[in-house]
């Protein structure tokens, strides 16, 4: 049986950009989680692809990363 990923290649690139944005600032998952008022597991789950982000969460994460959400989408090749 072949199991297909529930995430597209574009979504995987999107997650990679968010992870790189966090790591490039030497920010831990805990720091971002604290800024969002969420548990660290929230960050871990979306970064590992266990949880899919909605648009509202994406904008909150961009703000927590102190990044322009439009620029992040451009980096993903989505704009």
Biopython code that builds the backbone (N, CA, C, O; Angstrom):
import numpy as np
from Bio.PDB.StructureBuilder import StructureBuilder

atoms = [
    (1, "UNK", "N", (0.841, -1.183, 0.000)),
    (1, "UNK", "CA", (0.000, 0.000, 0.000)),
    (1, "UNK", "C", (0.889, 1.251, 0.000)),
    (1, "UNK", "O", (1.832, 1.339, 0.787)),
    (2, "UNK", "N", (0.601, 2.192, -0.856)),
    (2, "UNK", "CA", (1.341, 3.452, -0.933)),
    (2, "UNK", "C", (0.587, 4.498, -0.137)),
    (2, "UNK", "O", (-0.610, 4.708, -0.335)),
    (3, "UNK", "N", (1.304, 5.153, 0.767)),
    (3, "UNK", "CA", (0.703, 6.212, 1.579)),
    (3, "UNK", "C", (1.200, 7.545, 1.042)),
    (3, "UNK", "O", (2.403, 7.805, 1.016)),
    (4, "UNK", "N", (0.278, 8.379, 0.620)),
    (4, "UNK", "CA", (0.647, 9.700, 0.110)),
    (4, "UNK", "C", (0.720, 10.694, 1.254)),
    (4, "UNK", "O", (-0.034, 10.613, 2.223)),
    (5, "UNK", "N", (1.629, 11.618, 1.121)),
    (5, "UNK", "CA", (1.742, 12.687, 2.107)),
    (5, "UNK", "C", (0.504, 13.574, 2.024)),
    (5, "UNK", "O", (-0.026, 13.826, 0.941)),
    (6, "UNK", "N", (0.055, 14.039, 3.179)),
    (6, "UNK", "CA", (-1.093, 14.945, 3.178)),
    (6, "UNK", "C", (-0.667, 16.370, 2.839)),
    (6, "UNK", "O", (-1.503, 17.252, 2.644)),
    (7, "UNK", "N", (0.654, 16.581, 2.772)),
    (7, "UNK", "CA", (1.167, 17.907, 2.487)),
    (7, "UNK", "C", (1.812, 17.942, 1.107)),
    (7, "UNK", "O", (2.527, 17.019, 0.716)),
    (8, "UNK", "N", (1.552, 18.997, 0.392)),
    (8, "UNK", "CA", (2.157, 19.172, -0.920)),
    (8, "UNK", "C", (3.609, 19.621, -0.774)),
    (8, "UNK", "O", (4.054, 20.001, 0.309)),
    (9, "UNK", "N", (4.325, 19.567, -1.873)),
    (9, "UNK", "CA", (5.713, 20.050, -1.896)),
    (9, "UNK", "C", (5.752, 21.529, -1.501)),
    (9, "UNK", "O", (6.659, 21.956, -0.788)),
    (10, "UNK", "N", (4.777, 22.303, -1.959)),
    (10, "UNK", "CA", (4.749, 23.732, -1.628)),
    (10, "UNK", "C", (4.576, 23.943, -0.130)),
    (10, "UNK", "O", (5.180, 24.849, 0.443)),
    (11, "UNK", "N", (3.753, 23.110, 0.509)),
    (11, "UNK", "CA", (3.561, 23.254, 1.952)),
    (11, "UNK", "C", (4.835, 22.878, 2.702)),
    (11, "UNK", "O", (5.168, 23.494, 3.713)),
    (12, "UNK", "N", (5.537, 21.879, 2.213)),
    (12, "UNK", "CA", (6.808, 21.486, 2.820)),
    (12, "UNK", "C", (7.821, 22.626, 2.724)),
    (12, "UNK", "O", (8.544, 22.898, 3.683)),
    (13, "UNK", "N", (7.875, 23.286, 1.581)),
    (13, "UNK", "CA", (8.766, 24.444, 1.411)),
    (13, "UNK", "C", (8.342, 25.564, 2.359)),
    (13, "UNK", "O", (9.190, 26.216, 2.968)),
    (14, "UNK", "N", (7.048, 25.787, 2.486)),
    (14, "UNK", "CA", (6.498, 26.783, 3.399)),
    (14, "UNK", "C", (6.989, 26.527, 4.827)),
    (14, "UNK", "O", (7.452, 27.446, 5.503)),
    (15, "UNK", "N", (6.885, 25.279, 5.279)),
    (15, "UNK", "CA", (7.355, 24.942, 6.632)),
    (15, "UNK", "C", (8.859, 25.153, 6.761)),
    (15, "UNK", "O", (9.335, 25.660, 7.777)),
    (16, "UNK", "N", (9.602, 24.766, 5.733)),
    (16, "UNK", "CA", (11.055, 24.955, 5.762)),
    (16, "UNK", "C", (11.419, 26.427, 5.914)),
    (16, "UNK", "O", (12.359, 26.761, 6.636)),
    (17, "UNK", "N", (10.688, 27.301, 5.247)),
    (17, "UNK", "CA", (10.947, 28.740, 5.348)),
    (17, "UNK", "C", (10.667, 29.234, 6.773)),
    (17, "UNK", "O", (11.439, 30.024, 7.316)),
    (18, "UNK", "N", (9.576, 28.776, 7.375)),
    (18, "UNK", "CA", (9.269, 29.178, 8.753)),
    (18, "UNK", "C", (10.327, 28.672, 9.734)),
    (18, "UNK", "O", (10.749, 29.398, 10.633)),
    (19, "UNK", "N", (10.744, 27.441, 9.554)),
    (19, "UNK", "CA", (11.771, 26.870, 10.433)),
    (19, "UNK", "C", (13.077, 27.638, 10.280)),
    (19, "UNK", "O", (13.723, 27.974, 11.273)),
    (20, "UNK", "N", (13.467, 27.915, 9.042)),
    (20, "UNK", "CA", (14.709, 28.654, 8.795)),
    (20, "UNK", "C", (14.627, 30.070, 9.361)),
    (20, "UNK", "O", (15.615, 30.582, 9.887)),
    (21, "UNK", "N", (13.464, 30.703, 9.261)),
    (21, "UNK", "CA", (13.295, 32.052, 9.810)),
    (21, "UNK", "C", (13.515, 32.039, 11.322)),
    (21, "UNK", "O", (14.115, 32.962, 11.874)),
    (22, "UNK", "N", (13.037, 31.009, 11.977)),
    (22, "UNK", "CA", (13.225, 30.882, 13.428)),
    (22, "UNK", "C", (14.685, 30.600, 13.760)),
    (22, "UNK", "O", (15.271, 31.254, 14.622)),
    (23, "UNK", "N", (15.262, 29.633, 13.076)),
    (23, "UNK", "CA", (16.633, 29.219, 13.377)),
    (23, "UNK", "C", (17.658, 30.296, 13.025)),
    (23, "UNK", "O", (18.672, 30.436, 13.709)),
    (24, "UNK", "N", (17.397, 31.053, 11.966)),
    (24, "UNK", "CA", (18.356, 32.092, 11.553)),
    (24, "UNK", "C", (18.479, 33.200, 12.595)),
    (24, "UNK", "O", (19.459, 33.944, 12.613)),
    (25, "UNK", "N", (17.466, 33.301, 13.463)),
    (25, "UNK", "CA", (17.503, 34.285, 14.547)),
    (25, "UNK", "C", (17.910, 33.640, 15.871)),
    (25, "UNK", "O", (17.870, 34.276, 16.924)),
    (26, "UNK", "N", (18.302, 32.364, 15.798)),
    (26, "UNK", "CA", (18.690, 31.599, 16.996)),
    (26, "UNK", "C", (17.581, 31.586, 18.044)),
    (26, "UNK", "O", (17.839, 31.676, 19.244)),
    (27, "UNK", "N", (16.350, 31.472, 17.571)),
    (27, "UNK", "CA", (15.200, 31.415, 18.470)),
    (27, "UNK", "C", (14.779, 29.971, 18.666)),
    (27, "UNK", "O", (14.691, 29.204, 17.707)),
    (28, "UNK", "N", (14.520, 29.610, 19.901)),
    (28, "UNK", "CA", (14.041, 28.256, 20.192)),
    (28, "UNK", "C", (12.547, 28.169, 19.921)),
    (28, "UNK", "O", (11.856, 29.181, 19.805)),
    (29, "UNK", "N", (12.072, 26.948, 19.826)),
    (29, "UNK", "CA", (10.629, 26.746, 19.706)),
    (29, "UNK", "C", (9.920, 27.330, 20.920)),
    (29, "UNK", "O", (8.819, 27.866, 20.803)),
    (30, "UNK", "N", (10.551, 27.226, 22.083)),
    (30, "UNK", "CA", (9.939, 27.727, 23.310)),
    (30, "UNK", "C", (9.752, 29.243, 23.259)),
    (30, "UNK", "O", (8.728, 29.755, 23.711)),
    (31, "UNK", "N", (10.722, 29.956, 22.719)),
    (31, "UNK", "CA", (10.612, 31.418, 22.629)),
    (31, "UNK", "C", (9.424, 31.802, 21.749)),
    (31, "UNK", "O", (8.637, 32.675, 22.115)),
    (32, "UNK", "N", (9.294, 31.160, 20.604)),
    (32, "UNK", "CA", (8.174, 31.466, 19.709)),
    (32, "UNK", "C", (6.859, 31.089, 20.368)),
    (32, "UNK", "O", (5.882, 31.834, 20.288)),
    (33, "UNK", "N", (6.832, 29.933, 21.019)),
    (33, "UNK", "CA", (5.615, 29.490, 21.708)),
    (33, "UNK", "C", (5.197, 30.497, 22.780)),
    (33, "UNK", "O", (4.014, 30.809, 22.914)),
    (34, "UNK", "N", (6.156, 30.996, 23.530)),
    (34, "UNK", "CA", (5.861, 31.988, 24.572)),
    (34, "UNK", "C", (5.290, 33.261, 23.953)),
    (34, "UNK", "O", (4.327, 33.831, 24.467)),
    (35, "UNK", "N", (5.882, 33.699, 22.857)),
    (35, "UNK", "CA", (5.376, 34.896, 22.176)),
    (35, "UNK", "C", (3.943, 34.707, 21.682)),
    (35, "UNK", "O", (3.164, 35.658, 21.619)),
    (36, "UNK", "N", (3.612, 33.472, 21.337)),
    (36, "UNK", "CA", (2.265, 33.165, 20.835)),
    (36, "UNK", "C", (1.276, 32.820, 21.940)),
    (36, "UNK", "O", (0.069, 32.752, 21.707)),
    (37, "UNK", "N", (1.795, 32.602, 23.142)),
    (37, "UNK", "CA", (0.926, 32.164, 24.228)),
    (37, "UNK", "C", (0.469, 30.727, 24.047)),
    (37, "UNK", "O", (-0.631, 30.357, 24.458)),
    (38, "UNK", "N", (1.320, 29.922, 23.431)),
    (38, "UNK", "CA", (1.011, 28.519, 23.136)),
    (38, "UNK", "C", (2.066, 27.633, 23.793)),
    (38, "UNK", "O", (3.131, 28.114, 24.180)),
    (39, "UNK", "N", (1.770, 26.331, 23.920)),
    (39, "UNK", "CA", (2.800, 25.417, 24.415)),
    (39, "UNK", "C", (3.856, 25.161, 23.339)),
    (39, "UNK", "O", (3.578, 25.306, 22.148)),
    (40, "UNK", "N", (5.045, 24.787, 23.748)),
    (40, "UNK", "CA", (6.127, 24.487, 22.809)),
    (40, "UNK", "C", (5.712, 23.403, 21.826)),
    (40, "UNK", "O", (6.154, 23.405, 20.677)),
    (41, "UNK", "N", (4.869, 22.482, 22.265)),
    (41, "UNK", "CA", (4.436, 21.383, 21.386)),
    (41, "UNK", "C", (3.669, 21.902, 20.161)),
    (41, "UNK", "O", (3.667, 21.242, 19.122)),
    (42, "UNK", "N", (3.022, 23.062, 20.261)),
    (42, "UNK", "CA", (2.331, 23.655, 19.117)),
    (42, "UNK", "C", (3.331, 23.921, 17.994)),
    (42, "UNK", "O", (3.066, 23.620, 16.830)),
    (43, "UNK", "N", (4.490, 24.492, 18.356)),
    (43, "UNK", "CA", (5.530, 24.800, 17.374)),
    (43, "UNK", "C", (6.092, 23.503, 16.801)),
    (43, "UNK", "O", (6.229, 23.355, 15.587)),
    (44, "UNK", "N", (6.411, 22.578, 17.679)),
    (44, "UNK", "CA", (6.965, 21.294, 17.253)),
    (44, "UNK", "C", (6.040, 20.581, 16.282)),
    (44, "UNK", "O", (6.492, 20.044, 15.271)),
    (45, "UNK", "N", (4.758, 20.574, 16.580)),
    (45, "UNK", "CA", (3.807, 19.847, 15.740)),
    (45, "UNK", "C", (3.677, 20.452, 14.350)),
    (45, "UNK", "O", (3.596, 19.711, 13.370)),
    (46, "UNK", "N", (3.655, 21.778, 14.233)),
    (46, "UNK", "CA", (3.551, 22.317, 12.875)),
    (46, "UNK", "C", (4.886, 22.196, 12.152)),
    (46, "UNK", "O", (4.909, 21.960, 10.944)),
    (47, "UNK", "N", (6.001, 22.353, 12.867)),
    (47, "UNK", "CA", (7.297, 22.231, 12.203)),
    (47, "UNK", "C", (7.549, 20.805, 11.714)),
    (47, "UNK", "O", (8.208, 20.609, 10.693)),
    (48, "UNK", "N", (7.038, 19.826, 12.424)),
    (48, "UNK", "CA", (7.223, 18.423, 12.039)),
    (48, "UNK", "C", (6.140, 17.921, 11.090)),
    (48, "UNK", "O", (6.171, 16.765, 10.667)),
    (49, "UNK", "N", (5.186, 18.782, 10.756)),
    (49, "UNK", "CA", (4.133, 18.404, 9.828)),
    (49, "UNK", "C", (3.024, 17.590, 10.458)),
    (49, "UNK", "O", (2.203, 17.012, 9.745)),
    (50, "UNK", "N", (2.982, 17.533, 11.772)),
    (50, "UNK", "CA", (1.916, 16.801, 12.457)),
    (50, "UNK", "C", (0.629, 17.617, 12.511)),
    (50, "UNK", "O", (-0.455, 17.076, 12.724)),
    (51, "UNK", "N", (0.765, 18.923, 12.316)),
    (51, "UNK", "CA", (-0.360, 19.837, 12.404)),
    (51, "UNK", "C", (-0.243, 20.846, 11.283)),
    (51, "UNK", "O", (0.841, 21.370, 11.026)),
    (52, "UNK", "N", (-1.341, 21.119, 10.619)),
    (52, "UNK", "CA", (-1.346, 22.087, 9.521)),
    (52, "UNK", "C", (-1.748, 23.457, 10.057)),
    (52, "UNK", "O", (-2.649, 23.573, 10.888)),
    (53, "UNK", "N", (-1.073, 24.484, 9.574)),
    (53, "UNK", "CA", (-1.370, 25.853, 10.003)),
    (53, "UNK", "C", (-2.497, 26.456, 9.176)),
    (53, "UNK", "O", (-2.617, 26.193, 7.980)),
    (54, "UNK", "N", (-3.318, 27.266, 9.830)),
    (54, "UNK", "CA", (-4.284, 28.052, 9.060)),
    (54, "UNK", "C", (-3.713, 29.453, 8.877)),
    (54, "UNK", "O", (-2.668, 29.784, 9.438)),
    (55, "UNK", "N", (-4.392, 30.257, 8.103)),
    (55, "UNK", "CA", (-3.859, 31.571, 7.733)),
    (55, "UNK", "C", (-3.717, 32.495, 8.948)),
    (55, "UNK", "O", (-2.764, 33.272, 9.016)),
    (56, "UNK", "N", (-4.639, 32.427, 9.899)),
    (56, "UNK", "CA", (-4.567, 33.262, 11.095)),
    (56, "UNK", "C", (-3.330, 32.889, 11.917)),
    (56, "UNK", "O", (-2.615, 33.761, 12.410)),
    (57, "UNK", "N", (-3.094, 31.597, 12.055)),
    (57, "UNK", "CA", (-1.912, 31.133, 12.794)),
    (57, "UNK", "C", (-0.629, 31.554, 12.088)),
    (57, "UNK", "O", (0.340, 31.950, 12.735)),
    (58, "UNK", "N", (-0.626, 31.468, 10.753)),
    (58, "UNK", "CA", (0.556, 31.893, 10.000)),
    (58, "UNK", "C", (0.897, 33.353, 10.272)),
    (58, "UNK", "O", (2.058, 33.685, 10.509)),
    (59, "UNK", "N", (-0.100, 34.220, 10.239)),
    (59, "UNK", "CA", (0.165, 35.636, 10.492)),
    (59, "UNK", "C", (0.668, 35.863, 11.920)),
    (59, "UNK", "O", (1.542, 36.702, 12.139)),
    (60, "UNK", "N", (0.131, 35.131, 12.884)),
    (60, "UNK", "CA", (0.600, 35.246, 14.267)),
    (60, "UNK", "C", (2.043, 34.765, 14.385)),
    (60, "UNK", "O", (2.839, 35.367, 15.105)),
    (61, "UNK", "N", (2.379, 33.702, 13.695)),
    (61, "UNK", "CA", (3.749, 33.185, 13.733)),
    (61, "UNK", "C", (4.707, 34.165, 13.070)),
    (61, "UNK", "O", (5.803, 34.397, 13.578)),
    (62, "UNK", "N", (4.305, 34.739, 11.943)),
    (62, "UNK", "CA", (5.152, 35.741, 11.285)),
    (62, "UNK", "C", (5.430, 36.903, 12.234)),
    (62, "UNK", "O", (6.557, 37.392, 12.307)),
    (63, "UNK", "N", (4.414, 37.340, 12.950)),
    (63, "UNK", "CA", (4.589, 38.428, 13.912)),
    (63, "UNK", "C", (5.535, 38.003, 15.037)),
    (63, "UNK", "O", (6.402, 38.777, 15.444)),
    (64, "UNK", "N", (5.371, 36.781, 15.538)),
    (64, "UNK", "CA", (6.249, 36.278, 16.603)),
    (64, "UNK", "C", (7.690, 36.173, 16.126)),
    (64, "UNK", "O", (8.625, 36.341, 16.910)),
    (65, "UNK", "N", (7.868, 35.894, 14.835)),
    (65, "UNK", "CA", (9.204, 35.826, 14.244)),
    (65, "UNK", "C", (9.739, 37.213, 13.867)),
    (65, "UNK", "O", (10.893, 37.362, 13.466)),
    (66, "UNK", "N", (8.874, 38.220, 14.007)),
    (66, "UNK", "CA", (9.200, 39.595, 13.601)),
    (66, "UNK", "C", (9.583, 39.646, 12.125)),
    (66, "UNK", "O", (10.549, 40.295, 11.724)),
    (67, "UNK", "N", (8.778, 38.929, 11.334)),
    (67, "UNK", "CA", (8.987, 38.862, 9.886)),
    (67, "UNK", "C", (7.732, 39.340, 9.171)),
    (67, "UNK", "O", (6.618, 39.190, 9.675)),
    (68, "UNK", "N", (7.925, 39.910, 8.005)),
    (68, "UNK", "CA", (6.811, 40.327, 7.155)),
    (68, "UNK", "C", (6.189, 39.078, 6.535)),
    (68, "UNK", "O", (6.876, 38.339, 5.829)),
    (69, "UNK", "N", (4.904, 38.828, 6.785)),
    (69, "UNK", "CA", (4.291, 37.614, 6.239)),
    (69, "UNK", "C", (4.329, 37.557, 4.715)),
    (69, "UNK", "O", (4.452, 36.474, 4.143)),
    (70, "UNK", "N", (4.227, 38.684, 4.063)),
    (70, "UNK", "CA", (4.292, 38.712, 2.595)),
    (70, "UNK", "C", (5.671, 38.276, 2.128)),
    (70, "UNK", "O", (5.795, 37.519, 1.166)),
    (71, "UNK", "N", (6.709, 38.753, 2.811)),
    (71, "UNK", "CA", (8.067, 38.361, 2.449)),
    (71, "UNK", "C", (8.273, 36.863, 2.654)),
    (71, "UNK", "O", (8.914, 36.209, 1.831)),
    (72, "UNK", "N", (7.739, 36.317, 3.738)),
    (72, "UNK", "CA", (7.850, 34.874, 3.973)),
    (72, "UNK", "C", (7.182, 34.094, 2.847)),
    (72, "UNK", "O", (7.729, 33.096, 2.377)),
    (73, "UNK", "N", (6.007, 34.539, 2.412)),
    (73, "UNK", "CA", (5.320, 33.874, 1.305)),
    (73, "UNK", "C", (6.104, 33.988, 0.009)),
    (73, "UNK", "O", (6.103, 33.060, -0.800)),
    (74, "UNK", "N", (6.771, 35.113, -0.197)),
    (74, "UNK", "CA", (7.627, 35.266, -1.388)),
    (74, "UNK", "C", (8.801, 34.297, -1.330)),
    (74, "UNK", "O", (9.175, 33.705, -2.343)),
    (75, "UNK", "N", (9.383, 34.136, -0.137)),
    (75, "UNK", "CA", (10.502, 33.209, 0.022)),
    (75, "UNK", "C", (10.088, 31.764, -0.280)),
    (75, "UNK", "O", (10.904, 30.954, -0.719)),
    (76, "UNK", "N", (8.832, 31.459, -0.042)),
    (76, "UNK", "CA", (8.293, 30.120, -0.307)),
    (76, "UNK", "C", (7.976, 29.927, -1.783)),
    (76, "UNK", "O", (7.745, 28.806, -2.237)),
    (77, "UNK", "N", (7.968, 31.020, -2.522)),
    (77, "UNK", "CA", (7.579, 30.946, -3.919)),
    (77, "UNK", "C", (6.076, 30.935, -4.105)),
    (77, "UNK", "O", (5.576, 30.557, -5.164)),
    (78, "UNK", "N", (5.355, 31.351, -3.070)),
    (78, "UNK", "CA", (3.899, 31.359, -3.150)),
    (78, "UNK", "C", (3.351, 32.676, -3.667)),
    (78, "UNK", "O", (2.169, 32.766, -4.001)),
    (79, "UNK", "N", (4.182, 33.688, -3.735)),
    (79, "UNK", "CA", (3.779, 34.994, -4.307)),
    (79, "UNK", "C", (4.774, 35.418, -5.360)),
    (79, "UNK", "O", (4.622, 36.482, -5.961)),
]
sb = StructureBuilder()
sb.init_structure("model")
sb.init_model(0)
sb.init_chain("A")
sb.init_seg("    ")
for serial, (resi, resn, name, xyz) in enumerate(atoms, 1):
    if name == "N":
        sb.init_residue(resn, " ", resi, " ")
    sb.init_atom(name, np.array(xyz, "f"), 0.0, 1.0, " ", f" {name:<3s}", serial, name[0])
structure = sb.get_structure()
